[in-house]
Amino acid sequence: MQGDASYADSRQARLVSPPHAVLARSAQRPEISAGVPPKLQLDLKRPFPKPNWVPWIFAAKTTASALIALLVAFTFNLDQPYWALLTVFIVSQPQSGLVLAKSFYRIIGTVIGAAVALLLVALFAQERVLFLGALALWIGFCTFGSQHARNFAAYSFVLSGYTVAIVGIPGALDAGNAFYIATGRVTEISLGIIVAATVSHVVLPSSLAPSLWQAVADAHTGLADYFVALFNAGDTAPLRAKLLGQAIEIENLRASAIFEDREIRDRSNSLRILDLALINAVGVAQLLRRMLDALGRTGAPTEAGIDDPIAEAIAAIKGWRSAAIDAAGLSQCLIRARAHLPLVRQLCRDPSAPDEEVIRRVAVIAKLREFFAALTAYAEAYEVFVSGEKPAPRRIGFAHSNDPVGALWTGLRAALAVFFVSGFWILTDWAHGSTAAILGAVATARLATMGAAVPIAVAATLIFALSTIPAFIIVEVLLPLADGFGMFALAVAPMLFLCAVLMAHKKTMLIGYFSALLFASGGGFLNQMAYDPVGLINTSIAAVVAAATALVLWAIIAPAAPEAARRRFVRAARQALARIAAPRSRIGLAEFETAMTEALDQLKRSLRPDRPDDIAAFEAGIALFGAGRELIRLREDCALSTTAALELDIAELARNQRAQWLDRARCTAQEAAAKCLAELREDVVGTEQAQAAARRIVALAAIRDELEHSSALLTGEKHRGAQSDAA
């Protein structure tokens, strides 16, 4: 291992103009290796504001934004000022980058929604049934679209959906003033967006950049820990799952941080390359661990001659983790370790060794070489990112995991919510039915982007009911005593501040969020307040009815359960696998890896780590990830008739999920691996051909074994663990 001055000099040369150094964590955490801009280093070492101040500062900024938005709305005599207040709480986030991103997409969604609302009013204003039916279809369509977009683009779809309800229902009730209603809602919502974004970004901004740098540094440290644990007998699955989740987190943070930080924008491509290198390294490592376990069960790891190279690699990884050596030093150490690996030809010359044993040894050695290369690539990408160097421009094939079936169910729930609540409004002629219809559209559309929908809907129903009490006291008891905006602000500020404080904490975020929505909606703050206790209670009832309707629909129509999460993952995996053999829309390695990583992360969030069936399902998903990436690598490495046949077998398996196609694909891979081994045993190929044959053997062996590990998930049959190591 080399950590001498030459490496330090080479490292320093790469980290100048501007200088970047190793980031030290706070006193509570050990040192991590992540280069950051000098100013950000100081912010992270002596953070201001301190973490325990952040919720209070966020609450103060949100309260100030809400009062400023109301003051401006009152000053310019806007039609419904409370929509500006409501918007402030909808878009507010502790980090300024999230507010800017959310606000940008909210404005887009609001404008589109207002335009569609005017179109629906123009077409169906005289026919309530047709209007509400078209409204339900539009909201269902937008909710469906939100499941295909990512980050705040998904939120824009949601906004364009329920903005139609916010603008269109009052517009349909007063068609002659529909245009003025639409412009009024857009103005009020835009006011709330602008005020919230400005205050968040100007007053003690809490940037996303430190969170992003920390996530990158944590992934760097976690990857090194995972690699060290890889060669031990312990369970590495939690570390692997965490790293895949961190890769998705880094991409999501990057997508928002580019709105607020120029340096992140400049390093966006290098960060994506680093993320791809992380996913690729984890994919290689998990296959290597599986092969090492299989080889260990034969009792032959020492005979394979890999113990010493592995020990050298572990020492190099530990030195790299502690920043004793840089990427160049790590690369040299791994080159030496690689040189000590046995030659594939030597393993194949033993005629007494069974074919299966030789295949496993060759696969392990070839996968070790690939692992060393993947680790080196990640280390180099990491140094390029922290140094601020710009990588050569190239297409970065990031893809997302989309589930059209799940999106259709989500859109159907949203459409039915509007349909049922609107139908109840029409049948009963309820005076506040329009409010219930609007809130029903908002509730079901927002649930599509908020995770566990049923628990959140339960919470919303209870919170709307309970928060009616403080809202009633403030609006109907205290506000009539207020005179002027100053007294008005003193009356409402405590409630706004309390809601914002609750929103700043993860455990109480829903309580604060839904309480603020009820307070803003029920308060109905206007320039000339019309106090109506019955109206406030009816608005609260409408909110409870809307949340309860959403709860029932999400609970009974394709409910989110672990089994449903498995089906969603299988659909996403089948779609990705089918594209491997698609003649016109073939998926690349980076696209496959990123799409499958996101699908695995979504699957993990829906499973319980204490249930063996859920653990087995996630491991089967990991196996599918490994099989697909090896098939793509095999396709890119060589054009063989065997590869084409294997692609067709797997594509057929992805289409119909029959066990016979699983067995056929495994047999095809097994026969191709045996054929490659025969070529090596005959020793009639040159060095380059031997290396290519070894790469094919490792890919084919991995595909064969990983398909077996994923058999239960792919075919729906019980896990055939007893056959998992069959030839």
FENPE-V484399 format. One record per backbone hydrogen bond with DSSP energy under -0.5 kcal/mol. CO is the residue of the C=O (numbers start at 1). NH is the residue of the N-H. E is the energy in kcal/mol with one decimal. If there is no record, write none. Layout:
# FENPE-V484399
co=CO nh=NH e=E
co=CO nh=NH e=E
This chain:
# FENPE-V484399
co=1 nh=3 e=-0.6
co=4 nh=8 e=-1.7
co=5 nh=9 e=-3.0
co=6 nh=10 e=-2.3
co=7 nh=11 e=-2.5
co=8 nh=12 e=-2.6
co=9 nh=13 e=-2.3
co=10 nh=14 e=-1.1
co=11 nh=15 e=-0.9
co=12 nh=15 e=-0.7
co=13 nh=16 e=-0.6
co=15 nh=20 e=-1.6
co=19 nh=38 e=-0.5
co=21 nh=36 e=-0.8
co=23 nh=32 e=-1.1
co=26 nh=29 e=-2.0
co=32 nh=34 e=-1.0
co=34 nh=23 e=-1.5
co=36 nh=21 e=-0.8
co=37 nh=41 e=-2.0
co=38 nh=42 e=-1.8
co=39 nh=43 e=-1.9
co=40 nh=44 e=-2.2
co=41 nh=45 e=-2.3
co=42 nh=46 e=-2.8
co=44 nh=47 e=-0.5
co=50 nh=53 e=-2.0
co=50 nh=54 e=-0.9
co=51 nh=54 e=-0.8
co=53 nh=57 e=-2.5
co=54 nh=58 e=-2.9
co=55 nh=59 e=-2.2
co=56 nh=60 e=-2.4
co=57 nh=61 e=-2.8
co=58 nh=62 e=-2.6
co=59 nh=63 e=-2.5
co=60 nh=64 e=-2.5
co=61 nh=65 e=-2.6
co=62 nh=66 e=-2.5
co=63 nh=67 e=-2.4
co=64 nh=68 e=-2.7
co=65 nh=69 e=-2.6
co=66 nh=70 e=-2.1
co=67 nh=71 e=-2.7
co=68 nh=72 e=-2.7
co=69 nh=73 e=-2.3
co=70 nh=74 e=-2.9
co=71 nh=75 e=-2.8
co=72 nh=76 e=-2.3
co=73 nh=78 e=-2.6
co=74 nh=77 e=-1.0
co=80 nh=83 e=-1.8
co=81 nh=84 e=-1.2
co=81 nh=85 e=-1.3
co=82 nh=86 e=-2.8
co=83 nh=87 e=-2.2
co=84 nh=88 e=-1.8
co=85 nh=89 e=-1.4
co=86 nh=90 e=-1.6
co=87 nh=91 e=-2.4
co=88 nh=92 e=-1.4
co=95 nh=99 e=-1.4
co=96 nh=100 e=-2.6
co=97 nh=101 e=-2.5
co=98 nh=102 e=-2.7
co=99 nh=103 e=-2.9
co=100 nh=104 e=-2.4
co=101 nh=105 e=-2.1
co=102 nh=106 e=-2.2
co=103 nh=107 e=-2.3
co=104 nh=108 e=-1.5
co=105 nh=109 e=-2.7
co=106 nh=110 e=-2.8
co=107 nh=111 e=-2.5
co=108 nh=112 e=-2.2
co=109 nh=113 e=-2.6
co=110 nh=114 e=-2.6
co=111 nh=115 e=-2.1
co=112 nh=116 e=-2.4
co=113 nh=117 e=-2.5
co=114 nh=118 e=-2.1
co=115 nh=119 e=-1.8
co=116 nh=120 e=-2.6
co=117 nh=121 e=-2.5
co=118 nh=122 e=-2.4
co=119 nh=123 e=-1.8
co=120 nh=124 e=-3.1
co=121 nh=125 e=-1.6
co=124 nh=127 e=-1.5
co=126 nh=128 e=-0.6
co=127 nh=131 e=-2.7
co=128 nh=132 e=-3.0
co=129 nh=133 e=-2.3
co=130 nh=134 e=-2.6
co=131 nh=135 e=-2.5
co=132 nh=136 e=-2.5
co=133 nh=137 e=-2.2
co=134 nh=138 e=-2.3
co=135 nh=139 e=-2.5
co=136 nh=140 e=-2.4
co=137 nh=141 e=-2.5
co=138 nh=142 e=-2.8
co=139 nh=143 e=-2.5
co=140 nh=144 e=-2.2
co=141 nh=145 e=-2.4
co=142 nh=146 e=-1.9
co=143 nh=147 e=-0.8
co=144 nh=147 e=-1.1
co=145 nh=148 e=-1.4
co=145 nh=149 e=-1.6
co=150 nh=153 e=-1.6
co=150 nh=154 e=-0.5
co=151 nh=154 e=-0.6
co=151 nh=155 e=-0.7
co=152 nh=156 e=-1.6
co=153 nh=157 e=-1.5
co=154 nh=158 e=-1.9
co=155 nh=159 e=-2.7
co=156 nh=160 e=-2.5
co=157 nh=161 e=-1.1
co=158 nh=162 e=-2.3
co=159 nh=163 e=-2.2
co=161 nh=164 e=-0.8
co=161 nh=165 e=-0.7
co=162 nh=166 e=-2.3
co=163 nh=167 e=-2.8
co=164 nh=168 e=-2.9
co=165 nh=169 e=-1.5
co=167 nh=171 e=-1.6
co=168 nh=172 e=-3.0
co=169 nh=173 e=-1.8
co=170 nh=174 e=-1.1
co=172 nh=175 e=-0.7
co=174 nh=177 e=-1.7
co=175 nh=178 e=-1.3
co=177 nh=181 e=-2.4
co=178 nh=182 e=-2.5
co=179 nh=183 e=-2.7
co=180 nh=184 e=-2.2
co=181 nh=185 e=-2.6
co=182 nh=186 e=-2.5
co=183 nh=187 e=-2.3
co=184 nh=188 e=-2.6
co=185 nh=189 e=-2.7
co=186 nh=190 e=-2.6
co=187 nh=191 e=-2.3
co=188 nh=192 e=-2.0
co=189 nh=193 e=-2.2
co=190 nh=194 e=-2.8
co=191 nh=195 e=-2.5
co=192 nh=196 e=-2.3
co=193 nh=197 e=-2.6
co=194 nh=198 e=-2.4
co=195 nh=199 e=-2.6
co=196 nh=200 e=-2.1
co=197 nh=201 e=-2.0
co=198 nh=202 e=-2.0
co=199 nh=203 e=-2.2
co=202 nh=204 e=-0.8
co=205 nh=207 e=-0.8
co=206 nh=96 e=-2.0
co=208 nh=212 e=-2.4
co=209 nh=213 e=-2.9
co=210 nh=214 e=-2.7
co=211 nh=215 e=-2.3
co=212 nh=216 e=-2.5
co=213 nh=217 e=-2.6
co=214 nh=218 e=-2.9
co=215 nh=219 e=-2.2
co=216 nh=220 e=-2.2
co=217 nh=221 e=-2.5
co=218 nh=222 e=-3.1
co=219 nh=223 e=-2.5
co=220 nh=224 e=-1.8
co=221 nh=225 e=-2.3
co=222 nh=226 e=-2.5
co=223 nh=227 e=-2.4
co=224 nh=228 e=-2.1
co=225 nh=229 e=-2.6
co=226 nh=230 e=-1.5
co=227 nh=231 e=-0.6
co=228 nh=231 e=-0.9
co=229 nh=232 e=-1.7
co=234 nh=236 e=-0.6
co=236 nh=240 e=-2.4
co=237 nh=241 e=-2.8
co=238 nh=242 e=-2.3
co=239 nh=243 e=-2.2
co=240 nh=244 e=-2.1
co=241 nh=245 e=-2.0
co=242 nh=246 e=-2.3
co=243 nh=247 e=-2.1
co=244 nh=248 e=-1.5
co=245 nh=249 e=-2.3
co=246 nh=250 e=-2.8
co=247 nh=251 e=-1.7
co=248 nh=252 e=-2.3
co=249 nh=253 e=-2.7
co=250 nh=254 e=-2.6
co=251 nh=255 e=-2.2
co=252 nh=256 e=-1.1
co=253 nh=257 e=-3.2
co=254 nh=258 e=-1.8
co=256 nh=259 e=-1.6
co=257 nh=260 e=-1.6
co=257 nh=261 e=-2.0
co=260 nh=262 e=-0.5
co=261 nh=265 e=-1.8
co=262 nh=266 e=-2.5
co=263 nh=267 e=-1.8
co=265 nh=268 e=-1.1
co=267 nh=271 e=-2.3
co=268 nh=272 e=-2.0
co=269 nh=273 e=-2.4
co=270 nh=274 e=-2.1
co=271 nh=275 e=-2.3
co=272 nh=276 e=-2.4
co=273 nh=277 e=-2.3
co=274 nh=278 e=-2.2
co=275 nh=279 e=-2.4
co=276 nh=280 e=-2.7
co=277 nh=281 e=-2.4
co=278 nh=282 e=-2.2
co=279 nh=283 e=-2.4
co=280 nh=284 e=-2.5
co=281 nh=285 e=-2.4
co=282 nh=286 e=-2.4
co=283 nh=287 e=-1.4
co=284 nh=288 e=-2.2
co=285 nh=289 e=-2.6
co=286 nh=290 e=-1.9
co=287 nh=291 e=-2.4
co=288 nh=292 e=-2.8
co=289 nh=293 e=-2.3
co=290 nh=294 e=-2.1
co=291 nh=295 e=-2.6
co=292 nh=296 e=-2.5
co=293 nh=297 e=-1.6
co=294 nh=298 e=-0.6
co=295 nh=298 e=-0.9
co=295 nh=300 e=-1.4
co=296 nh=299 e=-1.2
co=300 nh=304 e=-1.5
co=301 nh=306 e=-1.1
co=302 nh=305 e=-1.6
co=306 nh=310 e=-2.0
co=307 nh=311 e=-2.2
co=308 nh=312 e=-2.3
co=309 nh=313 e=-2.3
co=310 nh=314 e=-2.6
co=311 nh=315 e=-2.1
co=312 nh=316 e=-2.1
co=313 nh=317 e=-2.6
co=314 nh=318 e=-2.3
co=315 nh=319 e=-2.0
co=316 nh=320 e=-2.4
co=317 nh=321 e=-2.6
co=318 nh=322 e=-1.9
co=319 nh=324 e=-2.3
co=319 nh=325 e=-1.1
co=320 nh=323 e=-1.2
co=326 nh=330 e=-2.7
co=327 nh=331 e=-2.6
co=328 nh=332 e=-2.2
co=329 nh=333 e=-2.2
co=330 nh=334 e=-2.5
co=331 nh=335 e=-2.2
co=332 nh=336 e=-2.0
co=333 nh=337 e=-2.1
co=334 nh=338 e=-2.6
co=335 nh=339 e=-1.9
co=336 nh=340 e=-0.9
co=337 nh=340 e=-0.6
co=338 nh=341 e=-1.5
co=343 nh=347 e=-1.4
co=344 nh=348 e=-1.8
co=345 nh=349 e=-1.0
co=347 nh=350 e=-0.8
co=349 nh=351 e=-1.1
co=350 nh=353 e=-0.9
co=354 nh=358 e=-2.2
co=355 nh=359 e=-2.8
co=356 nh=360 e=-2.1
co=357 nh=361 e=-2.1
co=358 nh=362 e=-3.0
co=359 nh=363 e=-2.6
co=360 nh=364 e=-2.3
co=361 nh=365 e=-2.4
co=362 nh=366 e=-2.7
co=363 nh=367 e=-2.5
co=364 nh=368 e=-2.3
co=365 nh=369 e=-2.0
co=366 nh=370 e=-2.1
co=367 nh=371 e=-2.6
co=368 nh=372 e=-2.5
co=369 nh=373 e=-1.9
co=370 nh=374 e=-2.6
co=371 nh=375 e=-2.5
co=372 nh=376 e=-2.1
co=373 nh=377 e=-2.4
co=374 nh=378 e=-2.2
co=375 nh=379 e=-2.4
co=376 nh=380 e=-2.4
co=377 nh=381 e=-2.4
co=378 nh=382 e=-2.6
co=379 nh=383 e=-2.0
co=380 nh=384 e=-2.3
co=381 nh=385 e=-2.1
co=382 nh=386 e=-2.5
co=383 nh=387 e=-1.9
co=384 nh=388 e=-0.8
co=384 nh=389 e=-1.0
co=385 nh=388 e=-0.8
co=389 nh=391 e=-0.6
co=395 nh=397 e=-0.7
co=396 nh=398 e=-2.2
co=400 nh=402 e=-0.8
co=403 nh=407 e=-2.4
co=404 nh=408 e=-2.3
co=405 nh=409 e=-2.1
co=406 nh=410 e=-2.1
co=407 nh=411 e=-2.6
co=408 nh=412 e=-2.5
co=409 nh=413 e=-2.3
co=410 nh=414 e=-2.1
co=411 nh=415 e=-2.4
co=412 nh=416 e=-2.7
co=413 nh=417 e=-2.3
co=414 nh=418 e=-1.8
co=415 nh=419 e=-2.2
co=416 nh=420 e=-3.2
co=417 nh=421 e=-2.3
co=418 nh=422 e=-2.3
co=419 nh=423 e=-2.4
co=420 nh=424 e=-2.5
co=421 nh=425 e=-2.1
co=422 nh=426 e=-2.6
co=423 nh=427 e=-2.7
co=424 nh=428 e=-2.2
co=425 nh=429 e=-1.6
co=425 nh=430 e=-0.8
co=430 nh=433 e=-1.8
co=432 nh=436 e=-2.0
co=433 nh=437 e=-2.5
co=434 nh=438 e=-2.4
co=435 nh=439 e=-2.8
co=436 nh=440 e=-2.5
co=437 nh=441 e=-2.0
co=438 nh=442 e=-2.4
co=439 nh=443 e=-3.0
co=440 nh=444 e=-2.1
co=441 nh=445 e=-1.9
co=442 nh=446 e=-2.6
co=443 nh=447 e=-2.1
co=444 nh=448 e=-0.8
co=445 nh=448 e=-0.5
co=446 nh=449 e=-1.7
co=447 nh=450 e=-1.1
co=451 nh=453 e=-1.0
co=452 nh=456 e=-1.6
co=453 nh=457 e=-2.7
co=454 nh=458 e=-2.5
co=455 nh=459 e=-2.5
co=456 nh=460 e=-2.8
co=457 nh=461 e=-2.4
co=458 nh=462 e=-2.2
co=459 nh=463 e=-3.0
co=460 nh=464 e=-2.8
co=461 nh=465 e=-1.6
co=462 nh=466 e=-2.7
co=463 nh=467 e=-3.0
co=465 nh=468 e=-0.6
co=466 nh=469 e=-1.3
co=466 nh=470 e=-0.5
co=467 nh=471 e=-1.8
co=468 nh=472 e=-2.5
co=469 nh=473 e=-2.1
co=470 nh=474 e=-2.4
co=471 nh=475 e=-2.7
co=472 nh=476 e=-2.4
co=472 nh=477 e=-0.6
co=473 nh=477 e=-1.2
co=473 nh=478 e=-1.7
co=474 nh=479 e=-2.5
co=478 nh=481 e=-1.7
co=479 nh=482 e=-1.7
co=483 nh=487 e=-0.5
co=484 nh=488 e=-2.0
co=485 nh=489 e=-3.1
co=486 nh=490 e=-2.0
co=487 nh=491 e=-1.7
co=488 nh=492 e=-2.1
co=489 nh=493 e=-2.6
co=490 nh=494 e=-0.6
co=492 nh=496 e=-2.2
co=493 nh=497 e=-3.2
co=494 nh=498 e=-2.5
co=495 nh=499 e=-2.3
co=496 nh=500 e=-2.2
co=497 nh=501 e=-2.5
co=498 nh=502 e=-2.3
co=499 nh=503 e=-2.1
co=500 nh=504 e=-1.3
co=502 nh=505 e=-1.1
co=505 nh=509 e=-0.8
co=506 nh=509 e=-0.6
co=508 nh=512 e=-2.1
co=509 nh=513 e=-2.6
co=510 nh=514 e=-2.6
co=511 nh=515 e=-1.9
co=512 nh=516 e=-2.1
co=513 nh=517 e=-2.0
co=514 nh=518 e=-2.3
co=515 nh=519 e=-2.6
co=516 nh=520 e=-2.6
co=517 nh=521 e=-2.5
co=518 nh=522 e=-3.2
co=519 nh=523 e=-2.0
co=520 nh=524 e=-1.2
co=525 nh=82 e=-0.9
co=527 nh=529 e=-0.8
co=529 nh=531 e=-0.6
co=532 nh=536 e=-2.3
co=533 nh=537 e=-2.3
co=534 nh=538 e=-2.5
co=535 nh=539 e=-2.4
co=536 nh=540 e=-2.2
co=537 nh=541 e=-2.5
co=538 nh=542 e=-2.7
co=539 nh=543 e=-2.2
co=540 nh=544 e=-2.4
co=541 nh=545 e=-3.0
co=542 nh=546 e=-2.4
co=543 nh=547 e=-2.5
co=544 nh=548 e=-2.9
co=545 nh=549 e=-2.5
co=546 nh=550 e=-2.2
co=547 nh=551 e=-2.5
co=548 nh=552 e=-2.6
co=549 nh=553 e=-2.4
co=550 nh=554 e=-2.6
co=551 nh=555 e=-1.7
co=552 nh=556 e=-1.9
co=553 nh=557 e=-2.3
co=556 nh=558 e=-0.8
co=559 nh=561 e=-0.9
co=561 nh=565 e=-2.5
co=562 nh=566 e=-2.1
co=563 nh=567 e=-2.1
co=564 nh=568 e=-2.4
co=565 nh=569 e=-2.3
co=566 nh=570 e=-2.7
co=567 nh=571 e=-2.4
co=568 nh=572 e=-2.3
co=569 nh=573 e=-3.1
co=570 nh=574 e=-3.0
co=571 nh=575 e=-2.1
co=572 nh=576 e=-2.1
co=573 nh=577 e=-2.9
co=574 nh=578 e=-2.6
co=575 nh=579 e=-1.4
co=576 nh=580 e=-0.6
co=577 nh=580 e=-1.0
co=577 nh=581 e=-0.7
co=578 nh=581 e=-0.6
co=579 nh=587 e=-1.0
co=588 nh=592 e=-2.5
co=589 nh=593 e=-2.8
co=590 nh=594 e=-2.4
co=591 nh=595 e=-2.3
co=592 nh=596 e=-2.6
co=593 nh=597 e=-2.2
co=594 nh=598 e=-2.2
co=595 nh=599 e=-2.1
co=596 nh=600 e=-2.7
co=597 nh=601 e=-2.3
co=598 nh=602 e=-2.3
co=599 nh=603 e=-2.3
co=600 nh=604 e=-2.7
co=601 nh=605 e=-1.6
co=602 nh=606 e=-0.8
co=603 nh=606 e=-0.9
co=603 nh=607 e=-0.6
co=604 nh=607 e=-1.0
co=608 nh=611 e=-1.5
co=610 nh=612 e=-0.6
co=611 nh=615 e=-2.3
co=612 nh=616 e=-2.7
co=613 nh=617 e=-2.1
co=614 nh=618 e=-2.2
co=615 nh=619 e=-2.4
co=616 nh=620 e=-2.2
co=617 nh=621 e=-1.9
co=618 nh=622 e=-2.2
co=619 nh=623 e=-2.0
co=620 nh=624 e=-2.0
co=621 nh=625 e=-2.0
co=622 nh=626 e=-2.2
co=623 nh=627 e=-2.7
co=624 nh=628 e=-2.5
co=625 nh=629 e=-2.0
co=626 nh=630 e=-2.0
co=627 nh=631 e=-1.9
co=628 nh=632 e=-2.2
co=629 nh=633 e=-2.2
co=630 nh=634 e=-2.3
co=631 nh=635 e=-2.3
co=632 nh=636 e=-2.4
co=633 nh=637 e=-1.9
co=634 nh=638 e=-1.8
co=638 nh=640 e=-0.8
co=640 nh=644 e=-1.8
co=641 nh=645 e=-2.4
co=642 nh=646 e=-2.6
co=643 nh=647 e=-2.6
co=644 nh=648 e=-2.2
co=645 nh=649 e=-2.2
co=646 nh=650 e=-2.5
co=647 nh=651 e=-2.6
co=648 nh=652 e=-2.4
co=649 nh=653 e=-2.2
co=650 nh=654 e=-2.5
co=651 nh=655 e=-1.5
co=652 nh=656 e=-2.2
co=653 nh=657 e=-2.3
co=658 nh=661 e=-0.8
co=658 nh=662 e=-1.3
co=659 nh=663 e=-2.6
co=660 nh=664 e=-2.1
co=661 nh=665 e=-2.4
co=662 nh=666 e=-2.2
co=663 nh=667 e=-2.4
co=664 nh=668 e=-2.5
co=665 nh=669 e=-2.3
co=666 nh=670 e=-2.6
co=667 nh=671 e=-2.8
co=668 nh=672 e=-2.1
co=669 nh=673 e=-2.2
co=670 nh=674 e=-2.2
co=671 nh=675 e=-2.0
co=672 nh=676 e=-2.2
co=673 nh=677 e=-2.2
co=674 nh=678 e=-2.1
co=675 nh=679 e=-1.7
co=676 nh=680 e=-1.7
co=677 nh=681 e=-2.7
co=678 nh=682 e=-2.1
co=679 nh=683 e=-0.7
co=679 nh=684 e=-1.0
co=680 nh=683 e=-0.6
co=686 nh=690 e=-2.3
co=687 nh=691 e=-2.3
co=688 nh=692 e=-2.3
co=689 nh=693 e=-2.5
co=690 nh=694 e=-2.2
co=691 nh=695 e=-2.2
co=692 nh=696 e=-2.2
co=693 nh=697 e=-2.3
co=694 nh=698 e=-2.3
co=695 nh=699 e=-2.1
co=696 nh=700 e=-2.9
co=697 nh=701 e=-2.8
co=698 nh=702 e=-2.1
co=699 nh=703 e=-2.6
co=700 nh=704 e=-2.5
co=701 nh=705 e=-2.4
co=702 nh=706 e=-3.1
co=703 nh=707 e=-2.2
co=704 nh=708 e=-1.3
co=705 nh=709 e=-2.1
co=706 nh=710 e=-1.6
co=708 nh=711 e=-1.3
co=710 nh=714 e=-2.4
co=711 nh=715 e=-2.8
co=711 nh=717 e=-0.5
co=712 nh=716 e=-1.3
co=719 nh=721 e=-1.0
co=720 nh=723 e=-1.6
co=721 nh=724 e=-1.4
co=723 nh=726 e=-2.2
